[in-house]
Amino acid sequence: MIKFKETICGKDGPYEKLVKGLLGQAEIPMAIVRSVLAAGLPTAEVWYPLAVYFSLLLVKGGLKTYCEI
């Protein structure tokens, strides 16, 4: 999770877009998945469920808390 913090919370990341109102709450999990896959998670289809699970954990656990730590 720490490897992808800059990707998710940094400039032009899903969190910034959510805060600026460019993404809705329903769109954020998929935006996180796309960011994680683009940032270096192998693109083999076997990693897709892991990326989805990771994004749902972030959203349920509190994306704001994750980004402010």
MDAnalysis code that builds the backbone (N, CA, C; Angstrom):
import MDAnalysis as mda
import numpy as np

u = mda.Universe.empty(207, n_residues=69, atom_resindex=np.repeat(np.arange(69), 3), trajectory=True)
u.add_TopologyAttr("name", ["N", "CA", "C"] * 69)
u.add_TopologyAttr("resid", np.arange(1, 70))
u.add_TopologyAttr("resname", ["MET", "ILE", "LYS", "PHE", "LYS", "GLU", "THR", "ILE", "CYS", "GLY", "LYS", "ASP", "GLY", "PRO", "TYR", "GLU", "LYS", "LEU", "VAL", "LYS", "GLY", "LEU", "LEU", "GLY", "GLN", "ALA", "GLU", "ILE", "PRO", "MET", "ALA", "ILE", "VAL", "ARG", "SER", "VAL", "LEU", "ALA", "ALA", "GLY", "LEU", "PRO", "THR", "ALA", "GLU", "VAL", "TRP", "TYR", "PRO", "LEU", "ALA", "VAL", "TYR", "PHE", "SER", "LEU", "LEU", "LEU", "VAL", "LYS", "GLY", "GLY", "LEU", "LYS", "THR", "TYR", "CYS", "GLU", "ILE"])
u.atoms.positions = np.array([
    [0.817, -1.201, 0.000],
    [0.000, 0.000, 0.000],
    [0.853, 1.254, 0.000],
    [1.999, 1.197, 0.651],
    [2.862, 2.371, 0.717],
    [3.452, 2.685, -0.653],
    [3.715, 1.657, -1.440],
    [4.287, 1.859, -2.777],
    [3.391, 2.724, -3.655],
    [2.088, 2.615, -3.469],
    [1.149, 3.316, -4.332],
    [0.596, 4.598, -3.730],
    [1.093, 4.995, -2.574],
    [0.548, 6.182, -1.901],
    [0.694, 7.435, -2.762],
    [1.860, 7.637, -3.347],
    [2.071, 8.823, -4.185],
    [1.148, 8.792, -5.402],
    [0.946, 7.624, -5.958],
    [0.074, 7.476, -7.123],
    [-1.371, 7.809, -6.786],
    [-1.813, 7.380, -5.615],
    [-3.208, 7.565, -5.220],
    [-3.455, 8.945, -4.619],
    [-2.516, 9.396, -3.799],
    [-2.724, 10.644, -3.051],
    [-2.028, 11.850, -3.662],
    [-1.117, 11.628, -4.586],
    [-0.327, 12.722, -5.145],
    [-1.073, 13.557, -6.166],
    [-0.300, 14.425, -6.798],
    [-0.847, 15.337, -7.796],
    [-1.529, 14.542, -8.912],
    [-2.733, 14.943, -9.252],
    [-3.555, 14.326, -10.289],
    [-3.977, 12.894, -9.962],
    [-3.841, 12.501, -8.709],
    [-4.275, 11.171, -8.285],
    [-5.764, 11.150, -7.982],
    [-6.297, 9.972, -7.752],
    [-7.731, 9.847, -7.473],
    [-8.192, 10.650, -6.254],
    [-7.376, 10.708, -5.219],
    [-7.787, 11.450, -4.025],
    [-7.913, 12.939, -4.328],
    [-6.950, 13.496, -5.025],
    [-7.014, 14.917, -5.378],
    [-8.236, 15.204, -6.250],
    [-8.518, 14.321, -7.171],
    [-9.686, 14.502, -8.039],
    [-10.986, 14.411, -7.246],
    [-11.022, 13.539, -6.237],
    [-12.196, 13.426, -5.379],
    [-12.401, 14.705, -4.585],
    [-11.330, 15.226, -4.019],
    [-11.401, 16.452, -3.217],
    [-11.840, 17.637, -4.069],
    [-11.365, 17.700, -5.301],
    [-11.710, 18.803, -6.198],
    [-13.091, 18.633, -6.833],
    [-13.737, 17.507, -6.573],
    [-15.068, 17.272, -7.130],
    [-15.060, 16.750, -8.552],
    [-13.907, 16.296, -9.028],
    [-13.820, 15.778, -10.390],
    [-14.221, 14.309, -10.478],
    [-14.266, 13.641, -9.332],
    [-14.699, 12.251, -9.250],
    [-15.778, 12.135, -8.189],
    [-16.745, 11.295, -8.443],
    [-17.758, 11.018, -7.439],
    [-17.334, 9.856, -6.563],
    [-18.006, 9.675, -5.451],
    [-17.683, 8.604, -4.518],
    [-17.793, 7.230, -5.187],
    [-18.742, 7.060, -6.062],
    [-18.926, 5.775, -6.730],
    [-17.814, 5.481, -7.734],
    [-17.160, 6.502, -8.238],
    [-16.115, 6.328, -9.250],
    [-14.728, 6.098, -8.654],
    [-14.562, 6.392, -7.388],
    [-13.233, 6.364, -6.785],
    [-12.589, 4.972, -6.762],
    [-13.306, 3.888, -6.447],
    [-12.622, 2.581, -6.460],
    [-12.014, 2.231, -7.820],
    [-12.741, 2.486, -8.890],
    [-12.216, 2.169, -10.214],
    [-11.050, 3.083, -10.582],
    [-11.095, 4.326, -10.156],
    [-9.983, 5.243, -10.412],
    [-8.727, 4.767, -9.684],
    [-8.890, 4.251, -8.479],
    [-7.747, 3.724, -7.730],
    [-7.186, 2.496, -8.436],
    [-8.055, 1.618, -8.900],
    [-7.603, 0.425, -9.624],
    [-6.787, 0.827, -10.850],
    [-7.297, 1.755, -11.627],
    [-6.566, 2.208, -12.817],
    [-5.216, 2.813, -12.445],
    [-5.165, 3.586, -11.374],
    [-3.917, 4.212, -10.944],
    [-2.901, 3.180, -10.490],
    [-3.353, 2.207, -9.722],
    [-2.453, 1.171, -9.218],
    [-1.909, 0.332, -10.367],
    [-2.754, -0.046, -11.299],
    [-2.296, -0.830, -12.438],
    [-1.333, -0.030, -13.313],
    [-1.594, 1.248, -13.476],
    [-0.719, 2.096, -14.293],
    [0.612, 2.387, -13.610],
    [0.648, 2.286, -12.285],
    [1.849, 2.653, -11.538],
    [2.851, 1.518, -11.396],
    [2.543, 0.370, -11.904],
    [3.560, -0.658, -11.849],
    [3.115, -2.031, -11.417],
    [1.868, -2.202, -11.073],
    [1.391, -3.549, -10.788],
    [1.348, -4.276, -12.128],
    [1.853, -5.490, -12.174],
    [1.850, -6.204, -13.460],
    [0.457, -6.221, -14.085],
    [0.416, -6.135, -15.397],
    [-0.868, -6.031, -16.085],
    [-1.509, -7.384, -16.362],
    [-0.905, -8.460, -15.873],
    [-1.526, -9.776, -16.033],
    [-2.878, -9.770, -15.321],
    [-3.829, -10.400, -15.918],
    [-5.197, -10.381, -15.390],
    [-5.310, -10.933, -13.982],
    [-4.363, -11.733, -13.562],
    [-4.404, -12.297, -12.223],
    [-4.299, -11.208, -11.150],
    [-3.746, -10.044, -11.477],
    [-3.572, -8.957, -10.507],
    [-4.796, -8.070, -10.387],
    [-5.727, -8.144, -11.309],
    [-6.907, -7.290, -11.278],
    [-7.724, -7.449, -9.998],
    [-8.024, -8.676, -9.565],
    [-8.791, -8.809, -8.317],
    [-8.060, -8.215, -7.114],
    [-6.746, -8.345, -7.084],
    [-5.973, -7.760, -5.990],
    [-6.065, -6.239, -6.007],
    [-5.995, -5.649, -7.182],
    [-6.113, -4.197, -7.296],
    [-7.501, -3.726, -6.872],
    [-8.525, -4.468, -7.235],
    [-9.892, -4.115, -6.835],
    [-10.045, -4.236, -5.322],
    [-9.547, -5.318, -4.755],
    [-9.618, -5.519, -3.308],
    [-8.889, -4.393, -2.571],
    [-7.707, -4.042, -3.040],
    [-6.921, -2.959, -2.459],
    [-7.699, -1.646, -2.504],
    [-8.314, -1.343, -3.620],
    [-9.057, -0.082, -3.740],
    [-10.272, -0.062, -2.821],
    [-10.962, -1.192, -2.710],
    [-12.119, -1.242, -1.812],
    [-11.697, -1.111, -0.353],
    [-10.565, -1.692, 0.010],
    [-10.043, -1.523, 1.368],
    [-9.747, -0.052, 1.656],
    [-9.155, 0.621, 0.698],
    [-8.852, 2.044, 0.884],
    [-10.115, 2.870, 1.064],
    [-11.097, 2.612, 0.244],
    [-12.336, 3.387, 0.311],
    [-13.069, 3.108, 1.619],
    [-13.183, 1.846, 1.989],
    [-13.885, 1.498, 3.228],
    [-13.103, 1.928, 4.465],
    [-11.786, 1.836, 4.403],
    [-10.950, 2.200, 5.541],
    [-10.762, 3.697, 5.698],
    [-11.047, 4.422, 4.675],
    [-10.926, 5.876, 4.727],
    [-9.775, 6.380, 3.891],
    [-10.082, 6.761, 2.692],
    [-9.077, 7.276, 1.767],
    [-8.433, 8.541, 2.321],
    [-9.222, 9.379, 2.942],
    [-8.691, 10.619, 3.516],
    [-7.651, 10.302, 4.597],
    [-7.935, 9.341, 5.452],
    [-6.995, 8.948, 6.490],
    [-5.714, 8.396, 5.881],
    [-5.832, 7.552, 4.888],
    [-4.668, 6.965, 4.210],
    [-3.788, 8.054, 3.611],
    [-4.391, 9.020, 2.975],
    [-3.618, 10.061, 2.297],
    [-3.021, 11.087, 3.255],
    [-3.583, 11.227, 4.426],
    [-3.070, 12.232, 5.356],
    [-2.032, 11.685, 6.329],
    [-1.781, 10.381, 6.301],
    [-0.789, 9.796, 7.206],
    [0.596, 10.115, 6.728],
])
